[in-house]
Amino acid sequence: EAQVTQNPRYLITVTGKKLTVTCSQNMNHEYMSWYRQDPGLGLRQIYYSMNVEVTDKGDVPEGYKVSRKEKRNFPLILESPSPNQTSLYFCASSLFKGAGANVLTFGAGSRLTVL
Amino acid sequence: DAKTTQPTSMDCAEGRAANLPCNHSTISGNEYVYWYRQIHSQGPQYIIHGLKNNETNEMASLIITEDRKSSTLILPHATLRDTAVYYCIVRPSGTSGSRLTFGEGTQLTVNP
C-alpha cells in the first residue's frame, strides 16, 4: 500500500532530551515536507526537501533539523526540545512530475508533548 | 505562493450539496488549486485539484471561475462522514511548488 509512515505516533518527553521523529514513504517521491499543527494556526511548514541531500527551511524552522540521506526517509530532529514544540506533526510527500504530480500524501501524524 | 481565504466554518444538512468557497485573487498562471480535508486530527487527505477547467472525481467537483480568482468545492450529497476541516491551497507545478502554506481551512459540519 502506498503510504507515508511516521513514528512515533505519540511521544511525551522532557525539555532538552533530543528526539527524532521518523518519516518514510514507499512511493519514490522526490518531495518531502514536515508540518506542525497548532490550534488556530493551521498547518505550518517546518522544512521541506526536493530530493536527496536537498533541504530548505519552511515558515517555522527554528528548533528543528532535518536530513535527507535516502530518498524514502526524511527524519525530523529536535536537538533540545522545549514546551513550545508541543504540537501535532505531519510528514507529507509528493512527486514533481507525471500523474499525481504535486498531490501530497500525508502521514497519520505524530503527537508530541514536551514537559 | 498565492494566499487563499476561506470561511472559518459552514454547516450543511445531510444529503444536501455542500459548497465550500475559496478566494485566491493573487493566483499566478502556473498555480493549481488543490483541496484537502482533515477529519479530526488525522493526516489531511487529497480531494481534487484543477488549473482552470472544472474538474470532477468520485469525491467532489471543483468549479474555478473564469478569472481563476476563486473556486468552489462541491460535495454533491454530503454525509455525516464529510464533517471535516477543508483546506484550499494553490501550488505551482513542478519544483517551484515546494514551499507551501495551509491556512486554517473551513470547518464543515454536516448535520443529520
Boltz contact constraints between the chains, C-beta under 6 A:
constraints:
  - contact:
      token1: [A, 42]
      token2: [B, 102]
      max_distance: 6.0
  - contact:
      token1: [A, 42]
      token2: [B, 103]
      max_distance: 6.0
  - contact:
      token1: [A, 42]
      token2: [B, 104]
      max_distance: 6.0
  - contact:
      token1: [A, 43]
      token2: [B, 102]
      max_distance: 6.0
  - contact:
      token1: [A, 45]
      token2: [B, 100]
      max_distance: 6.0
  - contact:
      token1: [A, 48]
      token2: [B, 98]
      max_distance: 6.0
  - contact:
      token1: [A, 50]
      token2: [B, 95]
      max_distance: 6.0
  - contact:
      token1: [A, 50]
      token2: [B, 98]
      max_distance: 6.0
  - contact:
      token1: [A, 88]
      token2: [B, 41]
      max_distance: 6.0
  - contact:
      token1: [A, 90]
      token2: [B, 43]
      max_distance: 6.0
  - contact:
      token1: [A, 96]
      token2: [B, 94]
      max_distance: 6.0
  - contact:
      token1: [A, 96]
      token2: [B, 95]
      max_distance: 6.0
  - contact:
      token1: [A, 102]
      token2: [B, 91]
      max_distance: 6.0
  - contact:
      token1: [A, 102]
      token2: [B, 97]
      max_distance: 6.0
  - contact:
      token1: [A, 103]
      token2: [B, 46]
      max_distance: 6.0
  - contact:
      token1: [A, 106]
      token2: [B, 43]
      max_distance: 6.0
  - contact:
      token1: [A, 106]
      token2: [B, 44]
      max_distance: 6.0
  - contact:
      token1: [A, 107]
      token2: [B, 43]
      max_distance: 6.0
  - contact:
      token1: [A, 108]
      token2: [B, 43]
      max_distance: 6.0
  - contact:
      token1: [A, 109]
      token2: [B, 43]
      max_distance: 6.0
